[in-house]
């Protein structure tokens, strides 16, 4: 019988709640949680019936009953906390974005390789059922020569300057919180862009409010993305080829459906939203567990080297729009 993979949850914020809820609802083993205080750790553990609550992140790392750590702290702390886990001999699933920049991403990947441990970016979209089916359609050549991608991710988030999404010190802004999904999607379809054009507008805090990008690839393909934290748009995506297109419904990066059209507009396939328990974050956990059991340290669906490449693209976008984070 295959041994259970035991999860440790690092930090107790909103995304940690969503992830842990999906793990518990889908039968995964959450062994421990670590927080900066015993009170918050105890409250989180009580909410999800987690056996062990630790009053520090280091205590979580020292727990011999934990096999893999889910890092859910704000972006600027991903590299530090991933290193903490890897140095303690734990596999790591890091919430997106993988790091604050490509330099940190490279350090994480190199450290994981030196320890012979799994590190995986928790870009949950890649592991969802509708994206798995889209990969099959593209591989079958249904769309012909795929030429373009359109993707937007917009939300009307709080304007409070103290809110994480508006705080540069926490890596706030539309690009790393929202645009990362579309940029990641572009990499998944076309790879690393050959040229990058970007434009942005900013909030009073210095955080980016809106970011538009145009990526051109060596084969002539073009991907356009738009992200915004101060307006709510359609949040849809389309993949367009010479023989047809795929229109992904709102919200395209979350569990949803899509339609495949031929070049004359006739519907070839309708993919309804898949049915499962929870939000869908357990799919990335299942991938991590399968890789650990197989003793593989990188995923074919979300390779670690691609996570580094995506951070390079995000760095290039930030260089064009003049966005730097404190300490860089």
Helices and strands as residue ranges (DSSP letters): E 6-10, H 14-25, E 29-34, H 38-48, E 52-54, H 57-61, E 68-71, G 75-77, H 78-87, E 91-95, H 102-115, E 119-122, G 124-127, H 129-139, E 146-154, G 164-166, G 168-170, H 174-174, I 175-179, H 180-190, E 195-202, E 208-216, E 222-228, E 237-241, E 244-248, E 258-262, E 267-271, H 282-293, H 304-321
